[in-house]
Amino acid sequence: MRSLRETENNLDSTNNSLEDFKAKAEKLQEEIATYKSKNAALDAKLDRAIATSSSVQQELSAKDQRMVEQQERLDLLQSLLDEQKAVMESLKTTIDKALVQYRSDELQVYEQDGKLYVSLQDKLLFPSGSATVNKDGKEALSKLAVVINNSPDIQILVEGHTDNVPIRGKFEDNWALSTARATAIVRILTNSYDVVPERVTAAGRSFYYPKTSNETAEGRAKNRRTEIILTPQLNELFQLLR
């Protein structure tokens, strides 16, 4: 009897231990499932991180490429600007030498806004109230034309200017006089000194763009001028800026 009872007790203990093992096994299975779920979530995050990193790398690479291209354009633009500046400085030096005989109150050569201005006072070019270029004016224009013809990439704008004293006689007003004077110079440059007409523009600005005040005789004398404005070709620059 004792042996049977002991056997039954041992069996009960074994069954209890088995139930404990089953419970622990089920708990372990749940923990494994939880770990698998967390691991899958981590894998998904990792995949997203890798995809994001790849996208960021591609975006950074594209930005780097754009920055390189932009820097190359800026470098080329600066190179062209430096080249144009050197051309204009050389041209100014050449014109200064060609027109060295003229006094500053007759003629001035200066740079402004990337352009070269040859400003000739009316007393060098024209009789008072006239648009007929005199001998001294033609001589100055002939010297300037030699330089212009040796610089085929330079465009020429001829601007006539007057003081604010109303004109009397042949011309209707100061507009007409300033325009006629600019046109007269263009005709001499193109007809007499072989400057290509397609390079030249004539314009009259009357008294609306004075160099100084018209309140004094000296100021009015400075304002009565014709300016020959030389501009380099800027096609390459415009292409880069598009």
C-alpha positions in Angstrom: 0.0 0.0 0.0 2.8 2.4 0.9 4.5 1.7 -2.4 1.4 2.4 -4.4 0.7 5.6 -2.5 4.3 6.8 -3.1 4.0 6.0 -6.7 0.8 8.0 -6.9 2.4 10.9 -5.1 5.4 10.7 -7.5 3.1 10.6 -10.4 1.2 13.7 -9.1 4.5 15.5 -8.6 5.6 14.6 -12.1 2.3 15.8 -13.6 2.7 19.1 -11.7 6.2 19.5 -12.9 5.1 18.7 -16.5 2.4 21.3 -16.2 5.0 23.8 -15.0 7.2 22.9 -17.9 4.3 23.3 -20.3 3.5 26.7 -18.9 7.1 27.8 -19.1 7.3 26.5 -22.6 4.2 28.4 -23.6 5.6 31.5 -22.0 8.9 31.0 -23.9 6.9 30.6 -27.1 5.1 33.9 -26.4 8.4 35.6 -25.6 9.9 34.2 -28.8 6.9 35.5 -30.8 7.3 38.9 -29.2 11.0 38.9 -30.0 10.2 37.9 -33.6 7.7 40.7 -33.9 10.1 43.2 -32.5 12.8 41.9 -34.7 10.6 42.2 -37.8 9.8 45.8 -36.8 13.5 46.5 -36.3 14.2 45.0 -39.7 11.5 47.1 -41.3 13.0 50.2 -39.6 16.4 49.2 -40.8 15.1 48.8 -44.4 13.5 52.2 -44.2 16.6 53.7 -42.8 18.7 52.2 -45.5 16.3 53.4 -48.2 16.2 56.9 -46.6 20.0 56.9 -46.4 20.2 55.9 -50.1 17.8 58.6 -51.0 19.6 61.2 -49.0 22.9 60.1 -50.5 21.4 60.5 -54.0 20.0 63.9 -53.1 23.3 65.0 -51.6 25.1 63.7 -54.7 22.7 65.6 -57.0 23.2 68.7 -54.9 27.0 68.3 -55.0 26.8 68.0 -58.8 24.6 71.1 -59.1 27.0 73.0 -56.8 30.0 71.9 -59.0 28.1 72.9 -62.2 27.1 76.2 -60.6 30.7 76.9 -59.5 31.9 76.1 -63.0 29.4 78.6 -64.5 30.5 81.2 -61.9 34.2 80.6 -62.8 33.5 80.8 -66.5 31.4 84.0 -66.0 34.2 85.6 -63.9 36.7 84.6 -66.6 34.6 86.2 -69.3 34.2 89.3 -67.2 37.9 89.5 -66.6 38.5 89.0 -70.3 36.0 91.8 -71.2 37.6 94.1 -68.6 41.0 93.5 -70.0 39.7 94.2 -73.5 38.2 97.5 -72.4 41.3 98.6 -70.5 43.4 97.8 -73.6 41.0 99.7 -75.8 41.0 102.7 -73.5 44.8 102.8 -73.5 44.9 102.6 -77.3 42.3 105.4 -77.6 44.1 107.6 -75.1 47.2 107.3 -77.3 45.3 107.9 -80.5 43.7 111.1 -79.1 46.5 112.3 -76.9 46.7 115.7 -78.7 43.3 116.8 -77.5 42.8 118.8 -74.3 40.5 117.6 -71.5 38.1 120.5 -72.3 37.8 119.2 -75.8 37.6 115.4 -75.3 37.5 112.9 -72.5 37.9 109.1 -72.4 36.6 107.2 -69.4 35.1 103.9 -68.3 31.7 103.6 -66.7 29.5 100.5 -66.1 31.6 98.3 -68.2 31.5 100.7 -71.2 34.0 103.0 -72.6 33.0 106.6 -73.2 34.6 109.0 -75.7 33.0 112.3 -74.8 33.6 115.1 -77.4 32.6 118.7 -76.6 30.6 120.5 -79.3 33.3 123.1 -79.8 35.6 120.4 -81.1 33.0 119.0 -83.5 30.4 121.6 -84.5 29.8 125.3 -85.1 27.2 126.7 -82.7 23.7 125.5 -83.5 25.0 123.3 -86.4 25.1 119.6 -87.1 27.9 119.9 -89.7 31.1 118.4 -88.4 34.1 120.7 -88.8 37.6 119.9 -89.9 39.0 119.4 -86.4 36.1 117.1 -85.5 36.6 115.0 -88.6 40.3 114.6 -87.8 39.4 113.4 -84.3 36.8 111.0 -85.6 39.3 109.6 -88.2 41.8 108.7 -85.4 39.0 107.1 -83.3 37.7 105.2 -86.4 41.1 103.5 -86.8 40.9 102.1 -83.3 37.3 101.1 -83.7 38.0 99.2 -87.0 40.7 97.3 -85.2 38.2 96.2 -82.6 35.5 94.4 -84.6 33.7 93.0 -81.5 32.9 96.4 -80.1 29.5 98.0 -80.6 29.2 101.7 -81.0 26.4 104.0 -79.7 26.6 107.7 -80.7 24.6 110.0 -78.4 24.0 113.7 -79.0 23.5 116.0 -76.0 22.7 119.7 -75.7 22.3 122.2 -72.9 18.8 123.5 -71.9 18.9 126.7 -74.0 16.1 126.5 -76.6 17.5 126.2 -80.1 16.7 128.7 -82.8 17.0 128.6 -86.6 17.3 125.5 -88.7 16.3 122.9 -86.1 12.9 122.5 -84.5 14.2 121.9 -81.0 17.1 120.5 -79.0 15.9 117.0 -79.7 16.3 117.6 -83.4 19.7 119.1 -83.0 21.1 116.4 -80.7 19.8 113.7 -83.0 21.1 115.4 -86.2 24.5 115.7 -84.6 24.6 112.0 -83.6 23.5 111.0 -87.1 26.1 113.3 -88.7 28.9 111.6 -86.8 27.5 108.1 -87.6 27.5 109.0 -91.3 31.2 110.2 -91.2 32.3 107.1 -89.3 30.5 104.7 -91.7 30.8 106.6 -95.0 34.2 108.2 -94.7 36.1 105.9 -92.3 34.6 102.5 -93.2 33.1 101.6 -89.8 30.6 98.8 -90.4 27.1 100.3 -90.2 25.6 97.3 -88.4 27.8 98.1 -85.4 26.6 101.7 -85.0 23.5 103.3 -83.5 22.7 107.0 -83.4 20.6 108.6 -80.6 19.7 112.1 -79.5 19.0 112.9 -75.9 18.5 116.6 -76.1 19.2 118.2 -72.6 17.6 115.4 -70.6 20.8 113.7 -69.6 23.1 116.5 -68.5 26.6 115.8 -67.2 26.4 118.8 -64.8 24.1 121.7 -64.0 22.9 124.0 -66.7 22.7 126.9 -64.3 26.1 128.3 -65.4 27.8 129.0 -68.7 30.6 126.5 -67.8 28.0 123.8 -67.0 26.1 124.3 -70.2 29.4 124.1 -72.2 30.1 120.7 -70.6 26.6 119.5 -71.4 26.9 120.3 -75.1 28.7 117.2 -76.1 28.5 114.0 -78.3 29.4 110.8 -76.6 30.6 107.8 -78.5 29.9 104.8 -76.3 31.8 101.6 -76.9 30.4 98.3 -75.6 31.9 94.8 -75.8 29.9 91.9 -77.2 28.1 90.2 -74.3 26.5 87.3 -76.1 28.5 84.7 -74.1 27.6 86.4 -70.8 23.9 86.5 -71.7 24.0 82.7 -72.6 25.5 82.0 -69.2 22.9 84.0 -67.3 20.0 82.2 -68.9 
